[in-house]
Amino acid sequence: MGGSNKPVVLLVDHKPEAREVFTQIAKEFPFDLIVAEDGQAGFDIAREQEPDLIVIRKNVPVLNAQSVSVLLKQSAATDKIPILVICPDYSPEDQEKFQDAGCNDCIKDVKEVDIVVSKLKEWLAL
């Protein structure tokens, strides 16, 4: 993306606290952050920008995380982008649904910044 060699993270979340946490983390780590407020916008941005990682809230408005993942996995341009779901009430059923949809991992709570940072490091190879 542009002249930057930094990885790009797309955050798809309508909750201000998640945007605040990711904005703070992005200031300290070498990645660029793009934010979308709903699943349709996130899907459109993902197709246009092809970020290195997508983090999406389970029940984001318009298109939910599962729908966005299924749609992105249908395109060769976006099917390899790792997708992490923000899912506070993550159950074994959720895990199976999200894995079937093509999601790669889960973040239970964005307020657990250490866990969010470790997931970002893992998936972005920072």
C-alpha positions in Angstrom: 0.0 0.0 0.0 1.5 3.3 -1.0 5.2 3.8 -0.3 5.0 2.1 3.1 6.5 -1.3 3.8 4.5 -1.6 6.9 1.8 -4.3 7.0 -1.8 -3.1 6.8 -4.5 -4.2 9.3 -8.2 -3.6 8.5 -10.3 -3.3 11.6 -14.0 -3.8 11.0 -15.8 -2.7 14.1 -18.6 -0.3 15.1 -17.5 0.0 18.7 -15.4 3.0 19.6 -13.4 1.2 22.3 -12.0 -1.3 19.7 -11.0 1.5 17.4 -9.3 3.3 20.3 -7.3 0.2 21.3 -6.2 -0.6 17.8 -5.3 3.1 17.1 -3.1 3.1 20.2 -1.4 -0.2 19.3 -0.8 1.0 15.7 1.1 4.0 17.0 3.6 1.7 18.8 3.9 -1.1 16.2 4.9 -1.1 12.6 1.5 -1.4 10.9 -0.9 0.9 9.2 -4.5 0.7 10.4 -7.6 1.1 8.2 -11.0 1.2 9.9 -14.5 0.3 8.6 -17.6 0.7 10.7 -19.7 -2.1 9.1 -19.2 -5.4 7.3 -20.1 -4.2 3.8 -17.6 -1.3 4.1 -15.0 -3.8 5.5 -15.6 -6.2 2.6 -15.3 -3.4 0.0 -12.1 -2.1 1.6 -10.6 -5.6 1.8 -11.2 -6.2 -1.9 -9.8 -2.8 -2.8 -6.8 -2.6 -0.4 -6.0 -6.3 0.2 -4.8 -5.8 3.8 -2.3 -8.2 5.5 -4.8 -8.9 8.3 -8.5 -8.4 9.0 -9.9 -8.0 12.5 -13.7 -8.0 12.5 -16.3 -8.0 15.3 -18.6 -11.0 15.2 -21.8 -9.0 15.0 -20.7 -5.9 13.1 -23.6 -4.2 11.3 -24.8 -4.8 7.7 -22.7 -8.0 6.9 -21.5 -10.0 10.0 -18.1 -11.5 10.4 -19.1 -14.9 9.1 -20.6 -13.4 5.9 -17.6 -11.2 5.2 -15.2 -14.1 5.7 -17.2 -16.4 3.4 -17.3 -13.7 0.7 -13.6 -12.9 1.0 -12.6 -16.6 0.8 -14.4 -16.9 -2.5 -11.9 -14.5 -4.3 -8.3 -15.5 -5.2 -7.2 -11.9 -4.4 -8.5 -12.1 -0.8 -8.7 -15.7 0.1 -5.3 -15.8 1.8 -5.8 -12.8 4.1 -6.0 -14.0 7.7 -9.2 -13.0 9.5 -9.4 -12.7 13.3 -12.9 -12.4 14.9 -13.6 -10.3 18.0 -16.0 -12.5 19.8 -16.5 -11.9 23.6 -18.8 -14.9 24.0 -16.7 -17.4 21.9 -18.2 -20.9 22.2 -17.2 -24.2 20.6 -20.1 -23.7 18.2 -18.8 -20.3 17.3 -15.3 -21.6 16.8 -16.7 -24.3 14.4 -18.8 -21.7 12.5 -16.0 -19.2 12.1 -13.5 -21.9 11.1 -16.0 -23.2 8.5 -16.4 -19.6 7.2 -12.6 -19.3 6.8 -11.7 -17.3 9.9 -8.3 -18.0 11.4 -8.4 -17.0 15.1 -10.4 -15.2 17.8 -9.8 -12.2 20.1 -12.2 -12.5 23.0 -11.8 -8.9 24.4 -10.0 -6.0 22.8 -9.4 -4.5 26.3 -6.9 -7.3 26.9 -4.3 -5.4 25.0 -1.5 -7.8 25.7 -3.5 -10.6 24.0 -4.4 -8.4 21.1 -0.7 -7.4 20.6 0.4 -11.0 20.8 -2.2 -12.0 18.2 -1.1 -9.2 15.9 2.5 -10.2 16.3 1.6 -13.8 15.5 -0.4 -13.1 12.4 1.7 -10.2 11.0 5.0 -11.9 11.9 6.2 -8.8 13.7 
